[in-house]
Amino acid sequence: MIKKEEIANYLKFGFTEDMWYNEPYEIDKTYGFEDYVEGYKVYYEKAMSNIDLYGAICALSGGLDSSLNIFYLKNTNPLVYSYIIEGNLDHIYAEKLAKEWNLERFFLIEGVDVNNLETLLIEMNKIWDKPRCVTGDLHTYDAYIKTREYSKLLLSGVGSEPMSLGIGWMYSPMIELAFIRGEYDITHAKNIYESSKYFDPMAMDQFDVNRAIKNRHLTYSDIINSFGVFTSQEIHLMGIEPPEIKLKEESLSHALQATYDWYNPNMIGKRYPMLKENIGVTFVTPYSDDKLREWCFQMPYEYRFCMGSERHVMRQFIDNKLPDYIVNRPKEPFQPRIDWWFENAKLIDYLMEKYLMDRGRSIFEWLNYDAVQKFVMDKNEPYKRWTLLNLSIWIGEKYGY
């Protein structure tokens, strides 16, 4: 039987594992910025060459990671697909790139049919041994089922973000706090930024000195705690003691190590072994290469998240390999806005009533019914409603009704 502590973690972060992490990586400043750019190139190319891609199908989202992979394969006539997500422009960029590179075996895969949402949620929740509500899981599950018709080996661009600090909403507040605390050399970062050819077009939004000053009272533990869907007070009101989020040391190195070892692997990494086991599709990516990861983890922070330009070293290595419309495009996550799921109001009302308004549901053996109803009725909180819906379905599949 799942423990209340695990449910508390799920409500906070979308997964059940308690926070843990290893001792932080040592930053190596003996190498300069250009050395790290060249090193990234060497380790990435070795990682790509070490992957046996015979018979593989290759994902192309039109983003940096997957486009770089296809750049190195485009002369081998690869089988390439792009997954269509409602309201997302990824496949538009992918189609444009496929045309420019003359990818003859490129095709599109239609994304999730919202009218089939309940069935998909039920089938996906059957594969998890613990409840998960990670944005992107459902689309990944759906995409893998559909790509399995073509190949059981899939090359993806997933994985560069954690090692290259490529998740703006996560790393921006950490770097801003590091600047306030003197752990981030803003002068050095600014010099690199101003002499670089490529940078994240969202950089100006992702590093704000005024915002850093305003939030100077925060701790790194506060920032990690803010990643959650439900607040600690809300979890307590539902009848469960919220998890305590406390780093061993309030420093940038400890905060980043927690994201490397605990947060990001739970959010993204753990889905792929489960999908392989239950769907039969093996996932490969050069960004999981140990040597490439270690090279990035020892890199100074200023080189990776440079004045808000995420994956900055990687962007310089890309150089002229990718067209400007790919390098300079705004980043889009691999999922629509959560509101998209709720546009079919009739369907959502049906799901809310079926899974969250029936007092006989097993979910209420863990959560207070009346407290849950406040979130069920609040249509301005789609993430919270989605998280509770998913939990009720998982509990029902695991323990019955």
N, C-alpha and C positions, 0 to 999 in steps of 0.2 A: 504494500500500500504506500502510495506517495506521501511524503511527509509534508507538514505544513510549512516547514522551512524551505522546502523546494518550491512549493506553491508561491511563497513570498518572493523568492528569487525570480520565478517566472513572471509574476506581476510587475516586478521592478524592471527586469531586463529582457524578458522574452525567453529565457532559458533558466535551468534549475541549478547550475553549478555555482558553489560558493567562490568568492574571489580568492585567487591565489596568483603568485608569480615568482619567478626565479630572481636571483640577484641581477641588477641591471648590467647591461653591456657596458664595457669601457669604451668611451669615445676616443678615437685615435686621430689626433690633430697633426700627426707627422706628415700626412698626405695633404696636398692642396686640393682646391676645388677641381681643377682640370684633371688631376690624378684620379679623383673619384669618378669623374665623368668617363674617363677611359676605362677604369676598372669596371664600372657598370656595364659598359659595352662588351668587354671581354667576357665577364661572367654570364651575361645574358646570352650571348652568342654560343657559348659553351653549353649552357643549359638547353637551348633550342636544339643544338646538334646532338645532344644526348637522348632526346626523346624519339622513340620509334613510332613514327606516325603512319606506318603502313595501314592503309584502309581507313584512316581516321576521317571524321567529319570535324570541321573547324568552325567555331563560333566567331561571328564578326558583328560587333555592336556599333562600329563606327567611332569607338572611343580610342584612346591612346594604346591601351594594352593589347586588345585584340587586333587592332589595325597594324601594330608593330609585328605581331606574330605573322599575320598574313603577308606583310612586306617580305619577310624572309622565305615565304613559301609560294609566292605568287607565280613564279616561273615553273612550278611543278604541277600545275593544273589541279590545285586542291579542290576538294568538295567543301563548299563554304555555305553557311546559312546565316540568316539574321532573323531573330525572333521578334515578331510584331507585338508591341504593347500599346494599348489604347492611350493616346495622348502623349506618347513618347516619340522623339524624333530620331532615335538610334537607327532604325532601319532605313530612314531616308538618307542619312549619312553613309550607311553601309552600301546602299544601292549606288550612290554616287561614286564611292570608292571602287566598287566592283566594276563599274562601267569604265572608270579611268584606267584601272589595271587590267581590264579585259579578262575578268574572272569568269570563264565560260561555264563553270559548274556552280555558280552562285544561285541561291533560291531563297525565298521567304517562307517562314513558318508562321501561321496564324496563332496568335496568343490565346489566352484563357477566354472562354465563353462565359460571361458573368452569369448567364442563365443556368450554367452547370456548376455553379459555385458550391452548393451544398455537397454534391457528390464528390467533387474534387477535395474539399476539406475533409470529408470523412475518409476517403481513400488515403490521403496524405498522412493524416493523423495516425492511421494504423501502423505506419512504418516507424514511428518514433517511440522509443522505450520510455522517454520522459517528454512532458509537454514542451512544445516550442512554438513561439509566435514571432518569427523573425521575418521582417519585411523582405520579400524576394523569394522566400522558400517556395511559395505556391507556384510562382512563375517558373522557377528552376525545375520543380517537380514536373510541371506540365511540359516544359521544353524538353526534358530528358526523355519522357515517354514518347514524344513525337520524333526526336532525333534517333531513338533506338531503331526505328524502321530503316534507317540508312546505315548506321554503324553503331557498334558497342564501344567505340573509342572516340572520345570527344576532346579536342584541344580548345582550351578556354583562355581568356585573358585575365581571369580572376587571380588576385593575389598580390598585385604590386602596391596596393594602397597602404597596408600596415607597415611594410618595411620602408616605404618612401614617403610616409606621412601624407597620404593622398586622400584623406577624408576630412574635408574642410570643417564641417560642423563639429567633428570630434576634436581635431587638433588645433583649430584656431584659438579656442579659449585657453588651452594648455600653453601654447606658445606666447599668447598675450600675457598670461600670468608669469611665465618664465622671464619675459622682458622686464616686468615690474620688479621681479626678484633678482635680477641681474644674472640669470642663468642663460640668457639668450643675447648674443652680441649683435645688437641691432645695427651698429656701424658696419661691421663686417658683412652682415647680411645685405645691407643696402648697397654696398660696393659691388657685391656679386650680382645682385638684382639689376643694377644699372648697367653692368657690362655684359649682361646675358642677351642672347638673341631671342630666346623663347621663354615665355612665362605664362602662368595660368591667367586666363582673361578675367577670372573672378578674384584675383589676388587683392585688389583694392577693398573688396568686401570681407576678406578673410584675415586681414590684419589691421586692426584699428587701435591706434594709441589711446584715443579718447575713451574707447570702450574698455581698454585694458585698465586705465586709471579708475574708471567708474567701478570696475569689478575687482579692484586690488585686494579687497577684504576676503575674497574666496580662497579656498584651499584646493589642491589638486583632488583631494577626496570629494569635495563638494562638486567639482566638475564631473567626475565619474558618476557620482550619485545622480546628477542631472540627466544622464543618458536615459534614464528609465521612463516608462510609460506612466506608471502610477507613482504618486508621491508616497513617502513613508507614512504620512498622516492618512492618506486614502487607503493604504493597505491595512493600517491599524483599524480603521473604521469597518473594514470588511471582516474583521475578526481574526486577523493574523498579525503576528509580530513582524515588522518589516526588517529586512536584512541590514546589518551594520556595514557600511562601506568606509573602510579605513585603511589607507596605505601604511606600509611599514615606516615610511619616511615621506614627508611632504616635500618632494622634489620632482622635477621634470623627468629625471631618469627613472624613478620608481613609477610615476604615472604612465610613462610610455611602456615600460616593461609589463605592467598590468594589462595594457591593451594588446601587447604582442602575445602574451602567454595565456590570458584568460578571456578577455572580452572579444577580440576579433576571431579567435579560433571557434568560440561558441557561436558567434553571430554567423560566420560564413563557413569556416573549415569543416565543422562536424557534419554539415549536411551531405558532403560528397561521399564519404564512406557508406553512409546509410543509403544513399541513392544507388551506389554501386551494388550493395548487397540486395536491395529490394527491387531495383529496376534493371540492373545488369549492365549499366553504362559506366565505363571507367573514365574518370576525369583526369586529364593531365594539363599541366601549365608550366612554363619555364619559371614562373614567379614563385614556385615552391622549392626551387633549387637551394640547397643548404648553403652553398658557397656564396651565391648571389645575396641571400638573406643576411648572412653574416657580414658581408661587405657593406651592406646598407645599414645594418644595425650599429656598426661602429662609426658611422659617418656623423660629423657634426650636425647638429640640428639645423643650423643656418643654411646648410647645403640642401636639405630635404624640403623644409618648409620655409622658403626664402621670402621673407616679407609678405607672407600669405600665398606665395606661389607654391602650391603643393607639387610633390614629385619633381622638384626643380632640377636635380641632377639628371633624372631620367629624360626630362624635356630637352636638355642640351645634347644628350646622347642621340636622341631621335633626329636632331639636326634637320637635314633635308630629305629624310627618308619618307616622311609623310607630308601630304599637302597641307597648306596653311588652314584650310577649312576643317581639318581634323585636329590639328595641333591647337588651334585657337577657338575651338567650339566650347560652349559652356558644358560642363559635366552634367549628365543626367543619371540618376540612380536606376538600377535594374528593377524598376517597378513603377506603376503609376502612383499618383497621389492616392492616399488611402480613401479619399472621398469618392474615387472612381467606383469602388466596390459598392458604395452606398447610393449611387445614382438611381439604381432600381429600387425605389423606396418600398414598393409592394413586396419584393423578395426579402429585403432586409427586415421589414416589419414581421414577416412570416418567420424568419430565422430567429429574431429576438424573442418572439412569443414562444416559439417551440423550444429553444434551448436555454433561455434565460429568465422567462417569466413563469415557468411551471415549477412550483415549489417541490415537486417530486423529483426533480433532476438531481443527479448525484453530486453535481458541483456544490450544492448547498450543504453537503456534509462538511465542506471545508470553509465556505464563505457565507457571510451573513446575507440572507435574502434581501432584506430591506435596503442595506447599503448598496448591494449590486444593482437594485432597481433604479437608484439615482443615476447611475452611469448608463443604464439601458435606455432611460428616458431622455438623456442629454445628447441631442443630435449634434451638438457642437464639439463632441469628444469622440470622433470616429475611431481613433486608435485604441481608446479604452474599451469601446464597445466591441471592436474586432478582437482584441486580446481576450476578453471574457467569452465571446462566442467560440473562439478557437479552443479555449480551455474546457468549456462545457462539452464540446464535441470529443476532445481527447479523453476526458474522464468517462464519458458515456461509452466510448469504444473500449476503454480499458476495463472498466468496472461494471458496465451495464447501466443503461438509462441515466 
